[in-house]
Each structure stands twice: as C-alpha cells, then as structure tokens.
C-alpha cells in the first residue's frame, strides 16, 4: 500500500488558536469526521440485524461500539477548540445522509463491503488532510480512524461467502466500484463546500498546501489503497 504523506508538513503549526482561519478548518474537519463516526455507528447497529449468526451480530456490534468511542474523543476535542460540537457536525449532516441514502446495502455482504471499502476510503482521505494539521489534532484523527482489527473479520466473511457462492464475487465487485465513486464525490464535496478547508488545502505563506500535482498524487494513493482493499477481499477493483 502506498505510503501516506509525511506528517512533517504540519510542523509549522503548533497551536490552532494562533490562526482563526486554521482553527475553523480544524473544526470543520473534526465536525465532518465526527458526523461520519456517528453515521457509521448508526449504520453498523442497523447492519447487525442482517447478520446471519449471533457471532456476526456481536462482531458488528463491537465495530459500532468502537465508532462511538472515537466519536466521544472527537466531540471532546471540538469543545476544547471552543466549538459547539453539534453545530460543527450539523454542517455535514445532509451530505453524509445523502451518501448513505445512495449507498444503502441490499444485504449482509454489501453492508460488510461498505464498512470495509467505503469507510476505508473516507479514512484514507481524512488521514491525507490530517498531515497538514498540528500534531495534537493529527494524532487524534489518526487514532480515531485506526483499524482496530475489524478488517480481518470482514475479509474473512466476504471470502468465505464467495467461496460458497462464486457468483457473489461479481456483484460485490460492482458494488465496491460504486462505493469508490460515491465516496470520492463525497470527499471532494466536503473539501470544496467549506471555505476554511479549501484554504487549508491550498496552503499559505506560513504553511504548505496541495498544488495540482500533489492533489493528483493524493487521489492516486486513494485509488491504489482502494484497489488493495478490493484485492484483500478477493474482488477486482
């Protein structure tokens, strides 16, 4: 998997309070991630109803609990920055809700793919942006988006399902491609619709940013990581 950008790019930023525009960008980003974690918690709790065994229900429930634990840390950081965490999250509610409405899983396996591929792509995108942040915020985001071992469960279940019914692989591969397109569109919208985030990515005289070449490399990394996840599942990207 391609290495993510170096965290050293955030070395010039030590205190978010020094720059109101930067602080607002951090609040926007944490608000987006926090609502994403809340959405993931709700979705996984709903997906547990589709689980074929009690063991699977418990595993999905554990994944949901992990997402909620991440959410609580993000809300605490937003409060530390002087923001109302619920107002910060509200700004992203419509976009995330629309994304989930357009990518509603039809069954247990599609739900697993969405949790692994869709959430994985979103996490990659936010980690890319986090490389431009102060160390405390960057570390919080990286921790909130860390894989807690759930990927092993998902990969195992999907591969077992395909082994039992090889036709399942084709359908899930198409589903994975659709998730990729929808998730990239959502990621671009998050960055474009918030002026503070756009300014953060553009950089300035006191901090680095993303030029067109860097943006191209970033989306190449996102695509490569997606292809690797699909390969891990035994699917074509």
C-alpha positions as CSV (number, residue, x, y, z in Angstrom):
1,X,0.0,0.0,0.0
2,X,1.4,3.4,-0.9
3,X,2.8,5.4,2.0
4,X,0.7,8.4,3.1
5,X,2.2,11.9,3.1
6,X,4.7,12.8,5.8
7,X,3.3,14.3,9.0
8,X,6.3,16.7,8.9
9,X,4.3,19.1,6.8
10,X,2.3,20.1,9.9
11,X,5.5,21.1,11.8
12,X,4.9,24.8,11.2
13,X,1.6,24.6,13.1
14,X,1.8,24.2,16.8
15,X,-1.3,26.0,18.2
16,X,-4.6,26.1,16.4
17,X,-5.6,29.2,18.4
18,X,-2.8,31.2,16.7
19,X,-4.8,31.4,13.4
20,X,-8.6,31.7,13.4
21,X,-8.9,30.5,9.8
22,X,-6.9,27.4,10.6
23,X,-8.9,26.8,13.8
24,X,-12.1,27.0,11.7
25,X,-10.6,24.5,9.2
26,X,-9.8,22.1,12.0
27,X,-13.3,22.5,13.5
28,X,-14.8,21.8,10.0
29,X,-12.7,18.7,9.5
30,X,-13.4,17.3,13.0
31,X,-17.1,18.0,12.6
32,X,-17.1,16.1,9.3
33,X,-15.2,13.1,10.8
34,X,-17.4,13.2,14.0
35,X,-20.6,13.0,12.0
36,X,-19.1,10.3,9.8
37,X,-18.3,8.3,13.0
38,X,-21.9,8.8,14.2
39,X,-23.3,7.7,10.9
40,X,-21.0,4.6,10.9
41,X,-22.2,3.8,14.4
42,X,-25.9,4.0,13.4
43,X,-25.3,2.1,10.1
44,X,-23.4,-0.8,11.8
45,X,-26.0,-1.1,14.5
46,X,-28.6,-1.4,11.8
47,X,-26.4,-3.9,9.8
48,X,-26.2,-6.1,12.8
49,X,-29.9,-7.0,12.2
50,X,-28.8,-8.6,8.9
51,X,-26.1,-10.7,10.4
52,X,-26.7,-14.4,9.8
53,X,-25.3,-15.6,13.2
54,X,-25.1,-14.4,16.8
55,X,-21.3,-14.4,16.4
56,X,-21.6,-12.0,13.5
57,X,-24.1,-9.8,15.4
58,X,-21.6,-9.5,18.2
59,X,-18.8,-8.7,15.9
60,X,-20.7,-5.9,14.1
61,X,-21.9,-4.6,17.5
62,X,-18.3,-4.3,18.6
63,X,-17.5,-2.4,15.5
64,X,-20.3,0.0,16.2
65,X,-19.1,0.5,19.8
66,X,-15.7,1.3,18.5
67,X,-17.0,4.0,16.2
68,X,-18.9,5.6,19.1
69,X,-15.8,5.6,21.3
70,X,-14.0,7.5,18.5
71,X,-16.9,9.9,18.3
72,X,-16.6,10.8,22.0
73,X,-12.9,11.8,21.7
74,X,-13.7,14.0,18.6
75,X,-16.5,15.8,20.5
76,X,-14.2,16.5,23.4
77,X,-11.6,18.0,21.0
78,X,-14.1,20.2,19.3
79,X,-15.2,21.5,22.8
80,X,-11.5,22.2,23.6
81,X,-11.3,24.3,20.5
82,X,-14.3,26.4,21.7
83,X,-16.7,25.0,19.2
84,X,-20.2,23.6,19.7
85,X,-19.6,20.0,18.5
86,X,-23.2,19.5,17.5
87,X,-23.2,22.6,15.3
88,X,-19.9,21.5,13.8
89,X,-21.4,18.1,12.9
90,X,-24.7,19.6,11.6
91,X,-22.9,21.3,8.7
92,X,-22.2,17.8,7.3
93,X,-25.4,16.0,8.1
94,X,-27.1,16.5,4.8
95,X,-24.1,15.4,2.7
96,X,-23.4,12.3,4.7
97,X,-27.1,11.3,4.9
98,X,-27.4,11.7,1.1
99,X,-24.3,9.5,0.6
100,X,-25.7,6.8,2.8
101,X,-29.1,7.0,1.2
102,X,-27.5,6.4,-2.2
103,X,-25.4,3.5,-1.0
104,X,-27.8,1.6,1.2
105,X,-26.7,-2.1,1.3
106,X,-29.1,-4.6,-0.1
107,X,-27.9,-7.4,2.1
108,X,-25.3,-8.6,4.7
109,X,-22.4,-8.8,2.3
110,X,-23.0,-5.4,0.7
111,X,-23.0,-4.0,4.3
112,X,-19.7,-5.6,5.0
113,X,-18.2,-4.2,1.8
114,X,-19.4,-0.8,2.6
115,X,-17.9,-0.9,6.1
116,X,-14.6,-2.0,4.8
117,X,-14.2,-0.3,1.4
118,X,-16.4,2.8,1.9
119,X,-15.3,3.7,5.4
120,X,-11.7,2.8,4.5
121,X,-11.6,5.2,1.6
122,X,-13.1,8.0,3.8
123,X,-10.4,7.3,6.5
124,X,-7.6,7.5,3.9
125,X,-8.9,10.9,2.7
126,X,-9.1,12.3,6.2
127,X,-5.6,11.0,7.1
128,X,-4.3,12.7,4.0
129,X,-5.7,16.1,5.2
130,X,-4.5,15.4,8.7
131,X,-0.9,15.5,7.5
132,X,-1.4,19.3,7.2
133,X,-2.5,19.8,10.8
134,X,-1.0,20.4,14.2
135,X,0.4,17.4,15.9
136,X,-2.3,17.1,18.6
137,X,-5.2,17.2,16.1
138,X,-3.4,15.0,13.6
139,X,-2.7,12.3,16.2
140,X,-6.4,12.4,17.3
141,X,-7.6,11.9,13.8
142,X,-5.2,9.1,13.1
143,X,-6.2,7.3,16.3
144,X,-10.0,7.9,15.5
145,X,-9.5,6.3,12.1
146,X,-7.3,3.5,13.1
147,X,-8.2,-0.1,12.1
148,X,-9.0,-2.0,15.3
149,X,-8.8,-5.4,13.7
150,X,-12.3,-5.3,12.2
151,X,-10.9,-5.7,8.7
152,X,-9.8,-9.3,9.4
153,X,-13.4,-10.2,10.3
154,X,-14.8,-8.5,7.2
155,X,-12.3,-10.1,4.8
156,X,-12.8,-13.5,6.3
157,X,-16.6,-13.3,6.0
158,X,-16.6,-12.0,2.4
159,X,-14.0,-14.5,1.2
160,X,-16.0,-17.3,2.8
161,X,-19.2,-16.1,1.1
162,X,-17.5,-16.0,-2.3
163,X,-16.1,-19.5,-1.8
164,X,-19.6,-20.8,-1.1
165,X,-21.2,-18.9,-4.0
166,X,-18.6,-17.7,-6.7
167,X,-21.3,-15.6,-8.4
168,X,-21.3,-13.3,-5.3
169,X,-17.9,-12.0,-6.3
170,X,-19.1,-10.3,-9.4
171,X,-21.9,-8.5,-7.7
172,X,-19.8,-7.4,-4.8
173,X,-17.0,-6.1,-7.2
174,X,-19.6,-3.9,-8.9
175,X,-20.8,-2.7,-5.5
176,X,-17.2,-1.9,-4.5
177,X,-16.7,0.2,-7.6
178,X,-19.9,2.1,-7.0
179,X,-18.8,2.9,-3.4
180,X,-15.5,4.1,-4.7
181,X,-17.2,6.6,-7.0
182,X,-19.7,7.8,-4.4
183,X,-17.1,8.1,-1.7
184,X,-14.7,10.2,-3.8
185,X,-17.5,12.5,-4.8
186,X,-18.4,12.9,-1.1
187,X,-14.8,13.6,-0.2
188,X,-14.4,16.2,-2.9
189,X,-17.6,17.9,-1.8
190,X,-16.5,18.0,1.9
191,X,-13.4,19.9,0.9
192,X,-15.0,22.2,-1.7
193,X,-18.0,23.3,0.2
194,X,-16.2,24.5,3.3
195,X,-14.1,27.6,2.6
196,X,-11.8,27.1,5.6
197,X,-11.0,23.5,4.5
198,X,-10.3,24.7,0.9
199,X,-8.0,27.3,2.2
200,X,-6.2,24.8,4.4
201,X,-5.6,22.5,1.5
202,X,-4.4,25.5,-0.7
203,X,-1.8,26.4,2.0
204,X,-0.3,29.8,2.5
205,X,2.9,31.7,3.2
206,X,3.3,30.1,6.6
207,X,2.3,26.5,5.8
208,X,2.4,24.1,2.9
209,X,-0.6,23.1,0.8
210,X,-1.6,20.9,-2.1
211,X,-0.9,22.0,-5.6
212,X,-2.4,20.2,-8.6
213,X,0.4,17.7,-8.8
214,X,0.1,16.9,-5.1
215,X,-3.7,16.6,-5.4
216,X,-3.2,14.2,-8.3
217,X,-0.8,12.1,-6.2
218,X,-3.2,12.1,-3.3
219,X,-6.1,10.7,-5.3
220,X,-3.7,8.2,-6.9
221,X,-2.9,7.0,-3.4
222,X,-6.6,6.8,-2.5
223,X,-7.3,4.7,-5.7
224,X,-4.3,2.4,-5.0
225,X,-5.5,1.8,-1.4
226,X,-9.0,1.0,-2.7
227,X,-7.6,-1.5,-5.2
228,X,-5.6,-3.2,-2.4
229,X,-8.7,-3.5,-0.2
230,X,-10.7,-5.0,-3.0
231,X,-7.8,-7.5,-3.7
232,X,-7.8,-8.4,0.0
233,X,-11.5,-9.2,-0.3
234,X,-10.8,-11.4,-3.4
235,X,-12.6,-8.9,-5.7
236,X,-11.5,-6.9,-8.8
237,X,-11.2,-3.2,-8.2
